[in-house]
Amino acid sequence: MEYVKVGTLDNIIEAQIIEDILREQQIPYFVRSYHDSAYQGLFQLHKGWGDLYTTEQFREKIIEVIEEIRDDQLE
């Protein structure tokens, strides 16, 4: 199973919300956090909190989930 990058997550709260939704919908994914304890999260300030990956089959669905969450946060 090949995973592709879907996008960059802004923060840990966004990551947790998206992970909860994806687990509930049984969508395969993994998150690569940019946190590095040696640098006390310095890379997260420049790159974002982390990247989200899934299979090509679920890429568009996850993009929709991310957009919905971000839209809800703006309201």
C-alpha positions as MATLAB code, in Angstrom:
seq = 'MEYVKVGTLDNIIEAQIIEDILREQQIPYFVRSYHDSAYQGLFQLHKGWGDLYTTEQFREKIIEVIEEIRDDQLE';
ca = [
       0.000    0.000    0.000;
       1.579    3.291   -1.097;
       0.913    6.428    0.929;
       0.870    9.946   -0.499;
       1.123   13.286    1.274;
      -2.267   14.941    1.673;
      -1.213   18.129    3.412;
       0.395   19.835    6.359;
      -1.403   20.080    9.679;
      -1.284   23.416   11.486;
      -1.241   22.289   15.117;
      -1.767   19.402   17.518;
      -5.461   20.202   18.037;
      -6.147   20.014   14.313;
      -4.159   16.772   14.128;
      -6.134   15.186   16.972;
      -9.503   16.169   15.493;
      -8.586   14.830   12.062;
      -7.150   11.615   13.513;
     -10.378   11.022   15.470;
     -12.485   11.468   12.333;
     -10.256    9.231   10.217;
     -10.218    6.465   12.846;
     -14.003    6.671   13.154;
     -14.379    6.347    9.377;
     -11.686    3.619    9.245;
      -9.588    5.558    6.741;
      -5.925    4.500    6.629;
      -3.470    7.305    7.398;
      -0.335    8.257    9.244;
       0.963   11.536   10.596;
       4.593   12.603   10.514;
       5.157   15.212   13.204;
       7.936   17.758   12.819;
       8.456   17.878   16.580;
      12.032   17.237   17.599;
      12.718   17.326   21.312;
      16.373   18.208   20.694;
      15.268   21.451   19.042;
      12.171   21.953   21.230;
       9.754   21.986   18.290;
      11.675   24.624   16.309;
      10.858   22.974   12.975;
       7.123   23.084   13.724;
       7.277   26.875   13.721;
       8.539   26.873   10.130;
       7.109   23.728    8.539;
       3.771   23.327   10.339;
       2.905   20.800   13.004;
       3.292   17.762   10.746;
       2.291   16.095    7.503;
      -0.682   13.817    6.908;
      -0.438   10.830    4.543;
      -2.980    8.365    3.172;
      -3.526    6.127    0.169;
      -4.515    7.728   -3.133;
      -7.976    6.193   -2.751;
      -8.758    8.368    0.300;
      -6.803   11.504   -0.617;
      -9.772   13.610   -1.765;
     -11.927   12.527    1.189;
      -9.256   13.614    3.661;
      -8.792   16.934    1.873;
     -12.532   17.522    2.352;
     -12.243   16.673    6.064;
      -9.335   19.095    6.505;
     -11.184   21.875    4.690;
     -14.326   21.353    6.792;
     -12.345   21.494   10.039;
     -10.506   24.628    8.989;
     -13.743   26.297    7.882;
     -15.347   25.444   11.230;
     -12.388   26.947   13.086;
     -12.863   30.240   11.240;
     -16.474   30.567   12.298;
];
